[in-house]
Amino acid sequence: MGHLRATFMLPRMRFATDLAIMCVFDGLLAFFAILLLVYSFRRRIQHSLRQQLIARGTPICLHCGYDLRGQTEPRCPECGTAFDSSLIKPANGSGK
């Protein structure tokens, strides 16, 4: 009788193990798909946020995000990208 019980229980246990493996695989697949989507839109999101900061008066480089306050030349010291010189405000505060 014990042998019969073991024979009937084996397929169930195998099915449960296969189901658990498939659930883990599906979860990892979903995780990497979301990661890929986030990474693919990362540049657009960064550029949009940098444009919003510039519109609010914070001078940053659109290319790398470097803070441009206090710069004397219209070129980013971090990445070398040229930017609009109107972003640079004079240090004495008279340039509004």
Backbone hydrogen bonds in HBPLUS format (Angstrom, degrees):
<---DONOR---> <-ACCEPTOR-->    atom                        ^
c    i                          cat <-CA-CA->   ^        H-A-AA   ^      H-
h    n   atom  resd res      DA  || num        DHA   H-A  angle D-A-AA Bond
n    s   type  num  typ     dist DA aas  dist angle  dist       angle   num
A0005-ARG N   A0001-MET O   3.08 MM   4  6.40 157.5  2.13 150.3 156.2     1
A0006-ALA N   A0002-GLY O   3.06 MM   4  6.27 159.7  2.10 146.5 151.5     2
A0007-THR N   A0003-HIS O   3.02 MM   4  6.22 148.0  2.13 141.8 150.7     3
A0008-PHE N   A0004-LEU O   3.04 MM   4  6.34 153.3  2.12 149.0 155.1     4
A0009-MET N   A0005-ARG O   2.96 MM   4  6.11 142.2  2.10 146.9 157.7     5
A0010-LEU N   A0006-ALA O   3.16 MM   4  6.09 145.6  2.28 142.5 148.6     6
A0013-MET N   A0009-MET O   3.07 MM   4  6.34 165.2  2.10 161.3 165.2     7
A0014-ARG N   A0010-LEU O   2.97 MM   4  6.14 158.5  2.02 153.7 160.1     8
A0015-PHE N   A0011-PRO O   2.88 MM   4  6.02 156.0  1.94 145.8 152.4     9
A0016-ALA N   A0012-ARG O   2.92 MM   4  6.17 157.4  1.97 150.6 156.5    10
A0017-THR N   A0013-MET O   2.99 MM   4  6.18 157.0  2.05 146.5 152.3    11
A0018-ASP N   A0014-ARG O   2.92 MM   4  6.14 163.3  1.95 150.6 155.3    12
A0019-LEU N   A0015-PHE O   2.85 MM   4  6.00 155.7  1.91 146.9 154.2    13
A0020-ALA N   A0016-ALA O   2.94 MM   4  6.13 156.4  2.00 145.2 151.1    14
A0021-ILE N   A0017-THR O   2.99 MM   4  6.23 160.3  2.03 151.0 156.1    15
A0022-MET N   A0018-ASP O   2.93 MM   4  6.14 158.1  1.98 148.2 154.4    16
A0023-CYS N   A0019-LEU O   2.90 MM   4  6.13 152.6  1.98 147.3 154.9    17
A0024-VAL N   A0020-ALA O   3.02 MM   4  6.26 160.7  2.06 149.6 154.1    18
A0025-PHE N   A0021-ILE O   2.93 MM   4  6.14 161.3  1.97 148.3 153.9    19
A0026-ASP N   A0022-MET O   2.81 MM   4  5.99 161.6  1.85 149.5 154.5    20
A0027-GLY N   A0023-CYS O   2.91 MM   4  6.06 153.4  1.98 145.0 152.5    21
A0028-LEU N   A0024-VAL O   2.95 MM   4  6.20 158.6  2.00 150.7 156.1    22
A0029-LEU N   A0025-PHE O   2.91 MM   4  6.10 155.8  1.97 148.9 156.1    23
A0030-ALA N   A0026-ASP O   2.94 MM   4  6.14 158.7  1.99 146.9 152.0    24
A0031-PHE N   A0027-GLY O   2.94 MM   4  6.14 157.7  1.99 146.0 152.5    25
A0032-PHE N   A0028-LEU O   2.97 MM   4  6.19 164.5  2.00 151.9 154.9    26
A0033-ALA N   A0029-LEU O   2.99 MM   4  6.15 146.3  2.10 142.6 152.3    27
A0034-ILE N   A0030-ALA O   2.99 MM   4  6.22 159.7  2.03 152.1 156.4    28
A0035-LEU N   A0031-PHE O   2.92 MM   4  6.15 157.7  1.97 147.3 154.4    29
A0036-LEU N   A0032-PHE O   2.94 MM   4  6.03 151.4  2.02 139.6 146.5    30
A0037-LEU N   A0033-ALA O   3.06 MM   4  6.32 154.2  2.13 144.0 150.6    31
A0038-VAL N   A0034-ILE O   2.95 MM   4  6.19 165.9  1.97 156.1 159.3    32
A0039-TYR N   A0035-LEU O   2.98 MM   4  6.10 162.4  2.01 146.5 151.8    33
A0040-SER N   A0036-LEU O   2.94 MM   4  6.06 150.7  2.03 143.3 151.3    34
A0041-PHE N   A0037-LEU O   3.14 MM   4  6.36 143.4  2.28 146.5 154.9    35
A0042-ARG N   A0039-TYR O   3.34 MM   3  5.03 152.8  2.41  94.1 102.0    36
A0045-ILE N   A0041-PHE O   3.03 MM   4  6.25 162.3  2.06 156.4 161.7    37
A0046-GLN N   A0042-ARG O   2.88 MM   4  6.11 165.2  1.90 155.7 159.7    38
A0047-HIS N   A0043-ARG O   2.94 MM   4  6.10 167.9  1.95 152.6 155.9    39
A0048-SER N   A0044-ARG O   2.96 MM   4  6.10 159.6  2.00 147.2 153.0    40
A0049-LEU N   A0045-ILE O   2.94 MM   4  6.15 163.4  1.97 154.0 158.2    41
A0050-ARG N   A0046-GLN O   2.92 MM   4  6.13 157.0  1.97 151.3 158.0    42
A0051-GLN N   A0047-HIS O   2.96 MM   4  6.17 154.2  2.02 147.2 154.0    43
A0052-GLN N   A0048-SER O   3.02 MM   4  6.29 152.8  2.09 146.3 153.7    44
A0053-LEU N   A0049-LEU O   2.99 MM   4  6.28 152.7  2.06 145.9 152.9    45
A0054-ILE N   A0050-ARG O   3.02 MM   4  6.26 158.5  2.07 148.0 153.4    46
A0055-ALA N   A0051-GLN O   2.94 MM   4  6.14 156.2  2.00 146.0 152.8    47
A0056-ARG N   A0052-GLN O   3.07 MM   4  6.30 134.7  2.28 138.5 150.0    48
A0056-ARG N   A0053-LEU O   3.15 MM   3  5.10 129.8  2.42  93.0 106.3    49
A0058-THR N   A0053-LEU O   2.94 MM   5  5.33 160.7  1.98 152.0 145.6    50
A0057-GLY N   A0054-ILE O   3.00 MM   3  5.09 158.7  2.05 105.0 111.4    51
A0068-LEU N   A0059-PRO O   2.78 MM   9  5.28 161.2  1.81 144.4 147.6    52
A0061-CYS N   A0066-TYR O   2.90 MM   5  5.19 151.0  1.99 141.7 151.2    53
A0065-GLY N   A0061-CYS O   2.85 MM   4  4.72 137.8  2.03 124.5 136.0    54
A0071-GLN N   A0068-LEU O   3.23 MM   3  5.69 155.1  2.29 138.9 135.9    55
A0083-PHE N   A0074-PRO O   3.17 MM   9  5.47 160.0  2.21 125.6 128.5    56
A0076-CYS N   A0081-THR O   2.88 MM   5  5.30 171.0  1.89 143.7 146.0    57
A0080-GLY N   A0076-CYS O   2.85 MM   4  4.78 136.7  2.04 127.4 139.0    58
A0087-LEU N   A0084-ASP O   3.12 MM   3  5.94 168.6  2.14 121.8 125.4    59
A0088-ILE N   A0085-SER O   3.18 MM   3  5.61 149.2  2.28 108.7 116.3    60
A0093-GLY N   A0090-PRO O   3.28 MM   3  5.72 161.9  2.31 110.9 116.3    61
